[in-house]
Amino acid sequence: MPMKRLTRSAAAGLFGLSTALSVLPAFAQDTTPPQTGTDQNEPAPAFPATPAPEAPAAPTAPETTPATPAEPAAPQTAPRSAEPSTPAEPAAPAGESVQPTPTQPAEGGDEQPQAMPATPSTEPGSAPEQPGDASDAGPGSATDAGNAAPVQAARPVTPQREVGADWPFWGGSEQATRYSPLSQITPENVSNLEKVWTYRTGDMPTGATKDKYSPEGTPLKIGNTLYICSAMNIMTAVDAATGEERWRYDPKVPAEAIPYGASCRGVSYYEVPDAAPEQACAARVIEATIDARLIAVDAKNGQPCEDFGENGTVDLWTGIGEKVPGWYAVTAPPAIVRGIVVTGAQVKDGQAEDAPSGVIRGFDAVTGELAWAWDLANPELTGLPADGETYTRGTPNMWTTATGDEQSGLVFLPLGNSSVDYWSGNRSEAENEWSTSLVALDVTTGKPRWRFQTVRQDVWDYDLGSQVTLIDFPAEGGNRPAVVLPSKQGDIYILDRETGESLVPMEEIKTPSGGVEDGNYAATQPASGYHTLRKDDLTEADMWGVTPLDQLFCRIAFRKSTYKGIYTHPTSDTYWIQYPGYNGGSDWGSVAIDPERGIIIANYNDVPNHNRLIPREEADERGLKPINETQGGSKSGSNAEGSGDPQAGAPYAIDVNAGWRAPFTGIPCKKPPLGGIRAIDLATGETLWDKPIGTARRNGPFGIPSFLPLTIGTPNNGGSVVTKGGLIFIAAATDDLIRAIDVKTGEVVWSDVLPAGGQANPIVYEQNGREYLVIQAGGHHFMETPVGDYYVAYALPQN
């Protein structure tokens, strides 16, 4: 989820700036190499912001061929127990011709997490008594074959395009490694990179969309074409070598549909098996929109695919219930496995228990017909609900990007939390069993194969935000097909791809006492014994400020708050400190993995949240209402999750100070660094190097930029790409820089100033023998980086 939007102080002055410069921390080092490009004059954020192309070549064989697991049976879960409460044309392209040791548990050892019993205990935090089966799909548990009928719409296995010349999937390869096998650009010559073209989508905020843009886009590259989506879901195709626009399709998304922000992280590409090349929509680009539509257009010309849904569109609101703009949206590209388009949706958090369902659905990639639906609380419902009914409301949803595995027919779904994040008393057994879990779903049946739960009875909004990566993991007896699962609390898990069992040691952390539901929380939480990005618990000495006043404020606030380390439970009589916050660890940008060097590259945030549950009477006095009781869409994009959210149907609303910022300067209370990037040995989980990421150049107190190129470690939003050439490319931080990092040392060896914030994942591809680096410079209103409509391409000079 995005970081809480910051409010700049109107009392900006030179005193704050001069004080900030005089107390810059000793660890800040000028490690940024000379920058190319021209700085921009957009307003700077406070430090730091809280957070017709040629026919494509024939696809090649997939990189891995995991064994095909058995078919699963439907999980028997209980229904929800609680009663619900009531643009202008774009400019012509300028072708420049324009870890510490993992937290030791209080109890437990290296045993595998046990599966939940088929009939879950009602005693909070009780240990499971027996392994699960198809009816429970507990952590690391496999389901049996059952009687699940095959989905007739699912197609045979087809070869998948490989990453290299192309970037055919959101995560690069089908395995989502964010690794490029290209090696033309190296640490030795990267300083020669030059900007070769800039493309502008023309999609900029105006009027009702002002201060609501957070594009986060990553393009696909197929053949000689890039396929792009803008913040408001405008799809375009551009020439991969020149940035020249070839076609555009505008779905006309209304402004009131914006949820947290106007975001489109990317699109998906599908080639119809055995289709003639000249056939309309033989290759198609499929996008899910923030107003909850699934749209397919012809990859050659951008025209809607008439055979898909109704004139190229499927309405995802069908079966969801009353249409409330901004409450139900899709920002991630769908996964396409064996001809099934799989999508979840983002449900705006903190509004009400009676929220739209988190149902996962699969649609035929050619016709758009519903192939199956997985409603975790009503597994018997596999199609559309009966007239007047909906999929189970308020269930955990999948808002981030899934990973598909064509060979096994599995799609890996990182699930979030229930719709009321910080109160669990009204959750059903099904919600507690499936929330904050990775679920492997078989697209040929629409049924779950296994699940692995990373947080039990999650009351911290530690939903799984990262796309998982598929690897061959070095284990006893040889490599094992595995899943790498990063998490917001910082743990990195390695799971068997076929069973969901952990391939690395697991531990248990004893949760502290206290909280408004004391006695009703899980007694322990699972932790990875392999690796965690999590740092040591906070102390008063970690409280920081650029003036004596705000440092004193933060120290007093620390002493008055409830804090017992990670998994401190929510309180109402005092504020409680959540560390890491819901933007901690790994988020939607995900990790990158170099399979040749055996290295995981993980950028992370290291910020706390300062929270308080608001008693219902106080919430009513403050006029906190859920989105369905306010004027339609009026609150869309206006605040981050947790900032005065009503949580209607629960006894408490919630206030979250995301990034825990002092009110005077807007500076976080935790001392820097607030974000970093780390290289991890894939085989052992050992840290190879760990560096802060982000400079002070665009950051300072009261929103005044310091213009200092000192690496201090800012919050970051977005991920990286790692190359065979030995480089990591990443922007993500709040300093508007794209940088290259030497994978061996962690040192920044090149950077350039982007025309807007770089809160997006970069890609690397080859065209006409030349290696290109492309990133969206779209900015981010929650991160307070300048918003733009740019895609920028870099390459080495041509001889």
N, C-alpha and C positions, 0 to 999 in steps of 0.2 A: 504494500500500500504506500501511497505517496507520503512524503513528510508534511508535517503541519506547515501551513503557509505562514510566513512571517509578516509582521506589521512593522514597517519602518518608523522609527521615531521622527517626529517633526522637529526635534531639538538637536538635529545634527549640527556639530560645530567643530572647530579646530581643536578644542581641548580634548575631545574624545580621540581624535586622530593622533595628536602628539603623545597622549598618554599611552595609546596602543603601541606606538612605535617604541616607546621607552621600555615597555615590559614584554616585548616579544620573547617567547620562551627560548631557553638556551639550546633546545634541540633543533630549532629551525635552522636548516642548512640550505644554502643556495646551491641546489643540485640541478637546477633547470638549465639546460644548455641554451645557447642563443636561439631566439625565436625568429621565425620568418613571418611575413605577413604584416598586416597593419591592424593596430588596435582599433576597437570601435568605441563610440561615445555613448553607448546605451547606459542606462542607470545600472549601478553595481549593486549586488546583494549585500546585506549585512553579513558579517563573518560569523560562522559560515551559514549558509542557508540550510534551514531544516528541511528538516527535510521535506509500315508492315515489315517486321524483322525477318531475317532469313530463318529457314526451317532449322530447329534445334538438332544437334547431333543425337544419335540414338543413345539411350541410356546404357550405362555399363552395369556390371554385376555388383551387388551389394558388398560392403566391406566385411561383414561378419554373417555367419549363418548359424544362429543359435537353434537348438533343438526345439521342435514344436511341442509345447506342453499339452496336457490333457484338457478337455473341455470342463468348465466349471459349472457348479450348480448355483441356483439363486440363493443369496443370503436371506435367512429368515430374521427380519428385524422388526422391531415394534414400531408402530406409528407414533407420531409426535404426541406426547402426553399432555402438554399444556394447552389450555384454551387460548386461541389467538386474541390479542387485544385489537379491543376495537382500535465571390472573389474576382477579384480582378484577374485578367489574363497574366500568366507568369512572364517575367522578363526573359528575354532571349538568353540562352546559356552563354556564359562568358568563358569560352574555352581558353582562357588565359591567353585566349584570343577573344572574356570577362573572368608462529603459534606458541604459545606457551604449552606446557604439558596439559593434557585434558584435565578438566575439573575432576578431582577425586571424589567419589561418592561417599556419602556418610555410611551407606550400607551397600551390600551387593559386591559382585565381583565380575568375572569375565564371562559369565554365563550368557547364553542367548536370551533375548526377551521371550517370555512365554506367550502363547496364544491365549486370547480371552476364551472363557468357557462358552459353550453354546447358549447357556442361560446365564447371562452376566449377574454377578452378585450385586445386591442392592446396597451392600456396605461400602461406603466410599473408601477408595484406596485399598480395598482388599485385594490380596494376591489371587490370581486365577488358579483354579484347582486342576484343570485338565486341558490338554491341547484342544484346539478348536478344529472344526471341520468346515464344510461349505456354509453352514449357517452362521458362522461367526467371523470368518476371515480376519482373525486377529493379527497382531503384529508378527510379521514373518510367517504367517500360517498359510498353507495351501488349501485350496478347496478341492472337493472331489468332482468327478465328471458329471454326476447327476443326470437329469433328463433334459438339459437345455437343448432346444431345437436350434439347428444352424440358421443363421440369417441368410436368406436367399440372395439378398442384394450384395453380400460380400463376394468379391471376385478372387480369382486365383492370384498367387504370388507373382508380382512383376518385378523385373530389375529396377533398381533405384539409381538415380543419377548420383555421381560421386562429386565431392568437393574438389576443387583445383582450379581449372579454367572457369568453372561455374561456382556459384554459391546457391545451390538449389533448395536449401531448407533454411528456416529461420536460424537454426543453430549451425549452419554451414553444411554438414553432412547429415544423413538420416540419423546418425548416432548422436548428433548435437554436441560435438566436441569443441566447436568454435576453433578448429585447427585448420590451417591452410598448408598443403604440401608444397607451396611455392617457395622459392629460395632466391629469387632475383634480388630482393632487397635484404640487406644484411646490416649488422651493426657497423661494419666498415664503410658502407656507402649510404646509409640512411640519411646522413646529413645533407645529401644532395637532392632529397625529395623536393619536388616542386608541385604547386597547385596547377592542375592541368585543365580542369573545368569545374564550373559551379552551375548547378541547376536549381531553379527556384520554382516551387510548386504553385505559388500564388495564393496559398491558403494561409492567411494571417488573421488574427483576432480583430474583430471590430464590433462595436455596439454591444449586443447581448453576450458575445463570447470574450469580451475583454477580460484579461487576467484569468483565463480558464484554459490556456493551452499548455499541454505537456506531451508533445507528439511521440517521442520514444521510438521512432521508426527504424527498422532494419530492412533494407531492400533484398530481393532475390536477384540473382543473375543467372539467366538461362540463355545459352547461345550468345548472341551479341546484344542482349537487351537486359536492362534493369527494370524490375517491377516494383513499384513504390506506392505506398499509401501516405496520405497527409493526415494531419490532426483530425480533420472532419471527414475522413474516409474517402477523400478523392483519390482514385487510382490513376496512375500514369505509367507509361512505358517510355524509357529513354534509352538512347544509344549508349552502350557501355563504354565506348571509346571517346565520345564527344560530349555526352550529356544532353544531346538534342532530343527534345520531346517528340514522340511518335504518335501517341494517342493519349486521351484522357477520358475518364468516366467519373462523373460526379453524382453520387447517390442522393444528394440533397438532404443531408442529415440536419434536422432542426437543432437550433441552439439549446432548446430546453432539454434535449436528450443527454447533454454532457453530465457524466457522473461526478467523479473527483476532478477530472480534467479531460480535455479533448485529447484522446490518445488513440493511435493506431500503431501497434508495434510491428505489424507486417502482414503479408498476404501469403497464400499457399498456391502451389502450382500442381496441376494434374493433367496427365496425358491419357486420353481415353484409349484403352487397349484396342488394337486392330482398327482404329479409325483411319480413314484415308487422310493424307496430309491436307488436302484441299477442303475437307469437311469442316463446316462451321463448328467452332469450339472443340476441334480435335484436341487442342491444348487449351486449357482454361486457367484463369487466375481466379481464386476464390477468396473472398474477404468476409469477415464478420464485422458488423458495425456497432457503434455505440448506441444506436437506436434499435439494436437487436434484430438485425436482418442478416441473412446469409445470401451473398450475392456472387454470381458466377459470370465472368465476361470472357470473351474470346481473347486469347493471348496475342493473336495477330493484330486485332484492330480495336479491342476494347468494347465491342458491341455485346450487349447482354446475351447470354445463352438461353435461347427460347425454350430449350428442352429441360431446363433446370427450374423447378418450382413453377412460379407464375412469371413468365417473361424474364427469367434469370434471377428471381428473388424468392427466398423462403422466409416466412415471418416466424421468428423465434419466440414471439410473445404467445404463440398458440400453446395452450395448456398451462400458461404461467398465471393467468388471472388478470385483474384490472391493470390496464396499462398506465403506469405512473412514470412519466419521463424522468430519467436520471437514476431510477432505482435498479434497473436491470439493463446491463450493457455488456458488450463484448469488446475487449481491447486487444486480445491476443489472436494470432493467426491460428486457424484450426489445424489439427493433425489429420492427415489423410492416410489411411491404412487399408489395403486391399479394397480400394474403391469406396471406402466409408469415410465421410467427413465427420470428424468427432469434435464437438465443441461443448464447453461449459459456458459460464457467464460470470461477470462481476456483479455481485449484489451489494449495493451501497451499504456499508456496515453501520451498526449502531442505531439503526432507525427503529425497528420493531421486531418482536418475535414473529409476527405474522408477515414475514417478508417473502418475496418471491423464492421459489424453490431453487435449490442447487442442482437440479436434475442435469445429468450428462446425456447428450443425445447424439446418435449417429444417423447421418443422412447419406443417401446414395449420391455419389459424386457426379453422376450423369443426369439423373432425373430430379434430384433434390427431395425424393420421397423419404419419409421417416423410416429408417431401417429398424431402429430400436431406441428405447429410452431406459436409462438406469436411474431409478428413483430409490436412493439408498434406504429410505424409510418405508417404502412400499414396493418391494422388489417384484411383486406379482404384476404390477402395472408395467408392461413393456412397450406399450404403444401410446396412443393419445388418451388422456383422461376422458371419462364420460362427459356428456354435455352438462355444463354447470359446475363441473369439478375441476380441480387443478392437481398438478404434481404437488407432493408434500411441501408445504410452505416452511420457510425458515431453516431448511437443512443446509449443511456445509456445501459450499460451492467451489468450483475450480475457476479462478479468474486469470490464472497465468497460463503459460504455454505448455502443452502436453508434448510428449515424445512418442512417436510411433515406431514400431518394429515390424516391417513388412513380412519378414520370414516367420516369426512366431505368431503374427496376427494380434499382438498385444499393443495396447496404448497405455502409457504410464501417466497417471493423472495425479498431480500434486494438489490435494484438497486443502481448503481453508477451514475456518471455524464456523460455528453456527452464527446466525444473524445478530444475536446479542453476544458480543465478545467477552464482556467482563463480568458476566453473571451466569452461573451454570445451573441454578436451582430448578429451572423449568425445562431443562433439556430432556429429550427422550433417550432411551437406551441406545437407539440407533444413532442418534447424533453423537453421543459420547463414544460410541464404538468406532465411528468412521471419521470423525473430524481430525484435522491436522494429520492426515495419513497420506502416504503414497499408495495408490491403488493401481494394480495391473488389471486392465479390463480387456477381455477377449472380444475383438470386433466382430468375430464370426458368430457370436452368441449374444453379445450385449451384456454379458455377465462378468462379475469380478472373478479373477483367478486368485489373487492374494492381496493383502494390504499390510503395510508397515506403518505403525503409528509412532510419531516422534514426540508428541506431547499428549499426556492423558488429561482429560477434562480441562482443556485449554481455556484459561481465563486471562490470557495475555495477548491475544491476537497474534500468536506465533504461527500463523498459517504458512503453508509451504508456498513460497513465492518463486523459487528457482525452477527452471526446466531441468529435468534430470538428464544425465549423459550416460550412454551405453558404451561399455568398454569390455575388454578382455582383461580380467584382474589376475595378477600372478598369485596363485594359491597353491597349497600342497596338492600334488598330483597334476599340476599343470594349470594353464590359464582357465578361468571360469567366466562364462558370460555374466556380466555384472551390471549393476546400476549404481551410479554415483549420485547421491542425494544430499545436496547442501540444505541448510536450514537457517531460519532467522536467528535462532538462539546461538548459532555458530557451529553446531556439530555437523560433521561430514560423515555420512554413513555409506558403506559399501555393501550392497545387497545382491544376493543371487538373483539373476534375472528371471529364472523360471519359478522360484519358490518364494522369494521375498525374504529369505533368511539372511541374517547378517553374516558376512564373510570375514568380519573383523570383530575383536572383542567388544562386548557391550557392558556398560556399567549402570548403576542405579544411583540417582541423587535423591537423598531424603529431603522432602520439601519442608519448609519451616511451618510452624504453627501460626495461627492468627488469621485475620481476614474476616470479612462479613459472613462467610459461609464456613467458618472454622468447624472442622469435623466432617465436612462434606466434600473435601478435596482429595485428590489422589495423594497417597502417602509418599510415593516415590515417582521420579520421572526418569525415563531412559536417557542414557548419554552414550555417545560414541567413545570407545576407548582407542579409536584410531586417530582422530584428529578433531580439534575444535579451534575455531577462530576466536572463541570467547577469551577475554582477558580476566585478570584477577578482579575480585569484588571491589567496589568503590569504597573509598575512605574519605573522611572530611578533607584530608590533604589533597584529594583530587579535585576539590572545588576550586574554581578559577575565575578570573575576571580581568578586564583590562583597566579597571579603576579599583581603588580600595573599597568603594561603595558597593559595586556589584559583586566583588569577591566576598565581602562581608555578608551581603544578602544571600548568596548561594550557600555559604557555610551555615548560616542560621537556618535556612530552609532544609539543609541536609540533617541538622540536629533534630528538627521538629518533625521530620518525615519518618515513616515506617520503612525500614530497609533491613532485610535479613539475608541478603544475597540473591542469587538467581532464584526465580520462582517465589519471590515474595508475593503473598496473596493480596488481592485488592482490599482496600480499606475505605471507610467513609468518614470516620471521625478525624483522620489525619490524611494528608497526602501520602502516597507510597511511591517508592522509586522502583521503576522497572528497568533492569539493566541486564542485557541489552534491551533497548526499546524495540518496537515492532519493525523498525527499519535497521535493526542490527544484523550482524552476520551477513548472509547472502540473500539477495532479493531477486527480482525478476531478471536482472542482467545475467545471472547464473555464472558458473565457472567455465573456464576454458581448459582443455586437457591436451597436452602434447604427447601423443601415444608413442612417438619414437624415442623421445628423451625420458618418458615416464614421469611427467610433471603435471601437477594440477596448479593452475593459476587462479587464485581467488581474491578478488577485491571485496572489501567489506566496510561496513560502518561500525563505529565504536561509540555510540551515543546512548544515553539513558532517556527515558521518559519520566515525567513527574505527573502522577495521575491521582484522581480522587473520584470515587463513586458518589453520585449526588442523590440523596434521598428523594423519593418521588414527589413529596410535598414541595421541596425546594425546586425541583425541576419544573413543576407546574407553575410555581411563582415566577420562574424565569421564562416561562412561555416556551419551553422546549417541546417541539412537536415533531413527529416523524414526517418524512417526505410526502407521504400520502395524505397528510392532514394539512399540509401547507399548500400554498398556491402552486399548481403543477409546475415542477421544474425550477421554481424560483430559487431554491437553495443549491441547485446542481452546480458543482464546481466551486462553491463558495467557501468550503472548508474541508479540511482533511478529516479522515475517520477519527473519532474520539474527541473532537473539539466541540464540546457542548452537544453531544449526541443524546437523544432522548431515551433509547433502549425501551420503547413502549412495550408494555406487557411484563416487564421486569420491575422489581421494587426500586431500582436505581437507574438513573441516567449516568453519563460519564463525562468527565473533563480529562483531557490528555494534553499535557504540554510536551509535544513531540520534540525531542532534541533538548528539552529542559533548558530554556533560555531565560536569562535575566530580563526583567521588564524594562530596564533603563537603557541598556546598550544593545539589546538583542543578541548578545553574545551567549553561547552555551555555558552552563555552569560547570561542565566537565572540562578539565584542561585538555588541550590538544596533545596528540593527534586525535582527530575524530573520524578518520578513515584511513585505510591502508590497502596494500596489495601484497600478497604472499605467494611464494612458490613452495609447493609441498611435494615431497617424494611420493609418487603414486604407490610404490610397493610397500613402503614402511610407514607412511603418514608423518614422517619427520619434516620439520620446517627447514627449507633450504635457505631462504632469505625472507625478510619481512620489512617493507618500507612504507612510510607514510606517502599518501598520494594527494596531490592538490597543493597549490601555492597560495600565498596571501595576496596576489596581485589584484584580484577583484573583490577582496573582502576587507572588512574593517568595522569598527563600532559605529553605531548610528547609521549604518548603510553607507559609510564613506570608504571607498576603496583605498587600500594602502599603496597599491602599485608596486609592492615589493615582491620580487621573484623568489621568495623564500618558501621552500617546501615545508609545510606545516601539518598537512593532513586534514583535508576538509571532508565533510560528508560527500558521498558520491552516489550516483544513480545511473545505472547502465553497466555493461560488461565489457569484455575484452575479446580480442582474437590473438592467437599465438601462431607463429609461422615456422616452417621448416628452416627458414633463413635465420632463425635465432632471435626473433623480435616479438614483443608483445605490444600491440597497439590498443590504446584505451584513452578515452576522454573522461566522461562520467563525473569528474570533480566540478566544483563551482567556480573554477578559474578560467573557463572557456578555452582550455587548451586541449589539443589532440597531441598525444605523446607516444614515443617509441621507447620501450624499455628492453634492455639486454636481458634475455631470459636466463643467462648464466649468473649475472651479478645483481640484477634488480636496479641497475643504474639507468636513469633517463639519458638517452643518447640523442634524442631529437624531439622538438616540439614545435607546434605552430599555433597561432591564434586563430580561433574559429570566429565566424561572423556572428554567432549566437551560441547559446549553451550547447554542450555536447552530451546531453543525457540520452544516449542511444548506444547500441552496439555497432561497432564498425564491421566491415566485411573486407575481404581480400580476394581478388580474382585476377584472371589473365585475359587479355584481349589482344589479338594480333601480335602475340609474342611479348607483350608488355604487362607487367604486374601493376595492378591498381589497388589503392587503399581508398575506400569510400566511407564516409560517415554523414549522418544527418546532423546538421546544426540547427536544431529546432527550439532549443531552450526549454525551460520548465518553470511554470509559475509557482509550484510548491518549493522548488529549489532556488527560486528567485534569480535564475539566470536569464539573460535576455532572450526573448522569444524571436524565432525567425522561421523562414520557410526554405532553408538551404539544404542541398546535398552537395558535399564538396569531395572532389576526387584528387588524389595525389599519385604521382609516379616519378620514376627516375627520368632524367633528361634523355631524349632520344639521341643517338649518335648521328 
